[in-house]
Amino acid sequence: MSINTGAGTRISIGARLTSDLPAVQADAITLLEGLTYVEVGEVESVGDYGDEASDVSFTGLSDGRVRHLKGAFDAGVMSIVVGLDAGDAGQVAMAVAQRDRSRFDYPIKIEYVDGTVDYLAGKVMSSRKTNLQNSDVIRRNYNIGINSEIYEVEP
């Protein structure tokens, strides 16, 4: 498989989930693939996301050696920057999700140009306008707190 640029990547959001994702990965993927999504328009960039284990350390007295263990996994907070378009259905859906205080998450779909799709579930934590300058496009920065693992589906 060859390398690619980010050009052509598409980000979409689905309606709020009504239950937690299934614990079995295959079942979660089946559920997420079967949902309806709306594309978020004018996406400029997507920040880092993906599981990282917290560092749990222990120092033994007898050998004075610090040992590292894996603790809880955190998929992070993903930043999505868009050129602000108040009429874009995907941006409207992101704003609705940001105001929603439900305990349930929103499904997110990221489609790469090579056909790979990442699915995840989380909460839209913020929706902030940025770059309010004379000669710049007004942007909105959405931050998504990811509450699931990242389900990568190969083409």
N, C-alpha and C positions, 0 to 999 in steps of 0.2 A: 504494500500500500504506500502511495506517495504522500508527501506533505501537501498541505493546502493553506490558503489564507482564510481569514474569517469572512471574506466577502461571500454573500449568499446565505449566511446563517440567519435563521428565522427563530424568533422567540414568540411563544403563544401562552395564553393563560386560559384555564378552564374554570367552570363554575365551582363554587365552594363544595368541597367534599362533604358528605353527610355522615361519614364514619371514618375511623382510622383506616389506613392502608393495611391490607392483609400482611401477616408476618412472613409468609412464604414469598420469596422474591418473584417467582414465576406468576403467582396469583396477583401480586401488586402490578407487575408489568401488564398482564392481561387487562386488569381494571383500567390502568392509565391509558393504554392504547385504545380502549373502547370509548373514551370520553370525547366530547366535542370541545374544541379549543377555538379561541379567537386570536388572530395574530396581532402582536403589538407593533404598530407602525413606527417608522422613523428611528429604529434602534441604531445608535451610534457605536455603543460598546457594551460588553458584558464583562464584569469583573471575575475574579477568581472564585472557584467553588470546587468542592470535593472533600471527601473525608480526610480528617487528620485526627490521629489519636492524641489524647492529652498525655503528658509525661508524668508518670507516677514513679517517683524515685525513692530509693531506700539505700541507706548507708550502714553497712555492717560494721560493728565495733571491732571485730576480730581482724578484718583485713583492710578496713578503712577505704573500701572500694564502693563507689556509688554505682548502683545498678538501676537500670531504667526498664520500666514495664509500661505496657500500653493500658491507658485508662479509657474513659468514655470517648466515643468518636463524635466529631463535630464536622458537619459538611459546610459550615460557615454561613456568612451573610453575603449574598451575591448582589452586586450593584449592576443595575441596568440603566444606561443613560440613553435618553431619547431626545430628538428634536421635538419640542412641545407642539402638539397638534390636538387642540381641544375637541376636535370632531372625530378623532381616530377611535374606533370601537375598542381596540386593544388597550389603548391608554385610558379610556373611560373605565374599562374592566379592572385595570390595575388600580385606579383611584378608588373604585368601589371596594375592592379587596383591602386597600389600605385603611379605609374607614370601618371595615367590618371587625367587630370584637368577638366573633364566634371562636370557640375553641378549635374548630375544624380548619384544616389547611386548604390552600388552593393548589391545584396541580399546575405545573409549569412544564412546557415542552420546548426543547431546544433542538432544532433540526440543523445539522451541518451539511455543507455542500457535498460531502462524500456519501451522504445517505444515512450516516449514523445519527441516532436520536437519543438524547438524554431526557429522562423524565425525573421529576422530583416533586416534592410537596412542601409547602411552607407558607409563611405569612408575609404579606407585603407590609413591612415595618415602617417605611417612610416614603414620602412623595414630595420631594423638594425641588423648587425651581433653582436653576443655577445659571451662571454666565450672563448676568444682566449687565451687558456692556453695550456701548454704542454700535460697534460693528461686529456683533456676534449673534449667532442663533440662540434664541432662548431654549434652554434645555430643561428637562426634568430628570431627576435622579431617583429611581425606585430602588430600595434595598429590600431584599427578600431573605428573611431568616429561614434557613432550610432545616426542616424537621424530619426529613427522611434520608435514607441513603440515596445515592445517585444511581438510577437504573439506566445503564447504557445498553442500547439495542443496536446491534450491527445491522447494516443493510442486507 
